[in-house]
């Protein structure tokens, strides 16, 4: 789930050129407890509004399959 603050914090990495060093120095990802997808205690432990919204949407749509997507640095570099 995109977060405007996360996008802002990733500007140095997203601007390219892409390298492992630049990734490790500038890639931002919030801590586990601040990630909407993180549910160590199950749905009853959802405290973030983003998590509750995501769970409500899943309850409403009842998706057959759900997965996460990560773009590799080589794919991101070739698309720019």
C-alpha positions as CSV (number, residue, x, y, z in Angstrom):
1,X,0.0,0.0,0.0
2,X,1.7,3.2,-1.1
3,X,2.4,5.8,1.5
4,X,3.1,9.5,0.6
5,X,5.7,9.8,3.3
6,X,7.4,6.6,2.2
7,X,7.5,7.8,-1.4
8,X,9.1,11.1,-0.2
9,X,11.7,9.2,1.8
10,X,12.5,7.0,-1.2
11,X,13.2,9.9,-3.6
12,X,17.0,9.5,-3.4
13,X,16.7,5.8,-4.3
14,X,14.1,6.2,-7.0
15,X,16.0,8.9,-8.8
16,X,18.5,6.4,-10.0
17,X,21.0,5.4,-11.1
18,X,20.3,2.1,-9.4
19,X,22.9,0.3,-7.4
20,X,23.0,-2.0,-4.4
21,X,24.9,0.7,-2.5
22,X,22.3,3.4,-3.3
23,X,19.5,1.0,-2.4
24,X,21.0,0.1,1.0
25,X,21.8,3.7,1.8
26,X,18.5,5.3,0.7
27,X,15.7,2.7,0.5
28,X,13.0,3.4,3.1
29,X,10.6,0.9,4.5
30,X,8.8,1.5,7.8
31,X,9.3,-0.9,10.7
32,X,7.1,-4.0,10.9
33,X,4.6,-2.5,13.3
34,X,4.1,0.5,11.0
35,X,3.3,-1.7,7.9
36,X,-0.4,-2.1,7.1
37,X,0.3,-5.7,5.9
38,X,1.9,-6.8,9.1
39,X,-0.6,-8.7,11.4
40,X,1.4,-10.7,13.9
41,X,-1.7,-11.0,16.2
42,X,-4.2,-11.5,13.4
43,X,-7.1,-9.2,12.4
44,X,-8.1,-8.5,16.0
45,X,-4.7,-6.8,16.5
46,X,-5.0,-4.3,13.6
47,X,-4.3,-0.9,15.0
48,X,-3.3,1.1,11.9
49,X,-6.2,2.8,10.0
50,X,-4.7,1.5,6.8
51,X,-4.7,-2.0,8.0
52,X,-8.4,-1.8,9.1
53,X,-9.3,-0.3,5.7
54,X,-7.4,-3.1,3.9
55,X,-9.1,-5.8,6.0
56,X,-12.5,-4.2,5.4
57,X,-11.9,-4.2,1.6
58,X,-10.8,-7.8,1.7
59,X,-13.9,-8.8,3.7
60,X,-16.0,-7.0,1.1
61,X,-14.4,-8.2,-2.0
62,X,-13.3,-11.7,-0.8
63,X,-10.4,-12.0,-3.2
64,X,-9.5,-15.5,-4.4
65,X,-5.8,-14.7,-4.4
66,X,-3.8,-12.0,-2.8
67,X,0.0,-11.4,-3.3
68,X,2.6,-8.8,-2.9
69,X,4.5,-7.3,-5.8
70,X,8.1,-6.1,-5.6
71,X,9.8,-4.5,-8.6
72,X,13.5,-5.4,-8.8
73,X,16.0,-2.6,-9.3
74,X,16.9,-4.0,-12.7
75,X,13.3,-3.9,-13.8
76,X,12.9,-0.4,-12.4
77,X,16.0,0.7,-14.2
78,X,15.0,-0.7,-17.6
79,X,11.5,1.0,-17.4
80,X,12.9,4.5,-17.0
